[in-house]
Amino acid sequence: MLYETKEKGKEILPEGEHWRIVSLDLSDLDNIKDWTHEREWRCKGDFEFDIRVANVIINDHIGYNEFIEKVMNKNPDLLKEISGIITLQPVIN
C-alpha cells in the first residue's frame, strides 16, 4: 500500500497499481484524510501462503484468550501449525 495523496500517489505508481493508493493528507487540519489505521494488505487475485510461517497478531490478552478458545473449539491442530501468536498490548501501552 502507498499512503499518500491521490495526486502524488498517481505520480509515483504506474496506472495499473493505482489501486494500492490509500488516501493520506494531513495538510488541512480541518479535513484530515488518514486511513493508516486500516493497515490492510491487498493482493490482486488469489493469495496463498504457508500456514507454518503465519503469525497471528492480536491486540491484547482478551483477544488472545478469545482466539485460543475459538481455535480450540474449531481446529485445535491450528495452534501446532502456525508459527506464533503476537499480542500488541505490551508494545502500544
Secondary structure, DSSP 8 states (H G I E B T S, - for coil): -EEE-HHHHHHHS-GGGGGGEEEEE-S-TTS-EE-TTT-----SS-----GGG-EEEESSHHHHHHHHHHHHHH-TTHHHHSSEEEE-HHHH-
